Amino acid sequence: MKKNRKTSDAVELMDKWYGGDSEWDQMLVEERLKVQVGQIAYDLRAEAGLSQEALAKLAGTSQSIISRVENADYEGSALEMLYRICLALHRQVDVQRLDKKIAIAC
């Protein structure tokens, strides 16, 4: 007899409850993209040795937008903002879809 494994991992539980629902799956893809974009934006800024305010000036936006992008809390197009950040830092953007995962490199 197979024993049910208990978990307290919120993402695992939510996927168990809502997985397979197309709206849930789409939201999950979007949130993962925001997290990935936020990490890349932070890494690029840190590598350049810039503050959020300095990067915002270069990208033609505000410090609060940079902060929201880095914290995966940006409601606009995360990819568009990443593109602007990469342009400001003279970096190329490469976006690939690998099955249901999206790979982004700058």
VORO-826896 format. One record per residue (C-alpha): z negated, y, x negated; residue in one letter. Coordinates in pm, whole numbers, padded with zeros to 5 digits, always signed. Each point is the difference from the previous one (the first is absolute). Layout:
N
ZYXA;...
***
This chain:
106
+00000+00000+00000M;+00103+00342-00134K;-00277+00258-00015K;+00080+00358+00103N;-00045+00232-00293R;-00199+00310+00086K;+00111+00333-00140T;-00118+00357+00011S;+00322+00142-00148D;+00109+00259+00259A;+00371-00020-00082V;-00005-00379+00017E;-00182+00007+00333L;+00233+00259+00149M;+00304-00193-00119D;-00145-00313+00160K;-00052+00184+00329W;+00316+00213+00006Y;+00238-00170-00245G;+00336-00077+00152G;-00016+00305+00227D;+00304+00211-00097S;-00184+00332+00039E;-00288-00123-00216W;+00238-00135-00263D;+00192+00332-00012Q;-00322+00202-00028M;-00118-00225-00282L;+00327+00049-00191V;-00028+00378+00044E;-00362+00012-00115E;+00072-00215-00305R;+00287+00233-00087L;-00230+00303+00026K;-00253-00167-00230V;+00268-00092-00253Q;+00150+00352+00007V;-00347+00152-00035G;-00080-00210-00307Q;+00334+00084-00162I;-00047+00371+00071A;-00348-00009-00151Y;+00118-00196-00306D;+00290+00238-00062L;-00225+00304+00030R;-00262-00150-00230A;+00263-00100-00259E;+00132+00358+00006A;-00353+00135-00044G;+00033+00224+00304L;-00247+00105+00265S;+00093-00046+00364Q;+00050+00376+00024E;+00234+00011-00301A;+00207-00292+00133L;+00015+00162+00343A;+00147+00317-00149K;+00264-00200-00187L;+00087-00203+00312A;+00003+00303+00232G;-00288-00111+00218T;-00375+00052+00030S;-00291-00162-00180Q;-00125-00143+00329S;+00332-00181+00056I;-00017-00154-00349I;-00358-00109+00075S;+00102-00157+00331R;+00293-00182-00161V;-00224-00138-00276E;-00256-00112+00259N;+00265-00168+00221A;-00092+00244+00277D;+00327+00194+00016Y;+00160+00002+00346E;+00342+00122-00118G;+00257-00203-00189S;-00184-00148-00296A;+00328-00099-00166L;+00141+00350+00035E;-00312+00147-00159M;+00012-00258-00281L;+00363+00098-00057Y;-00102+00367-00030R;-00281-00091-00242I;+00236-00207-00213C;+00257+00280-00007L;-00269+00248-00102A;-00102-00231-00285L;+00362-00083-00095H;-00043-00365+00093R;+00249-00228+00175Q;-00098-00182+00321V;+00098-00363+00062D;-00083-00151+00340V;+00076-00366+00075Q;-00073-00218+00300R;-00109-00346-00100L;-00028-00208+00318D;-00267+00194+00194K;-00148+00165-00306K;+00127+00328-00140I;+00004+00059-00374A;-00001+00357-00127I;+00032+00106-00361A;+00012+00344-00165C;
***
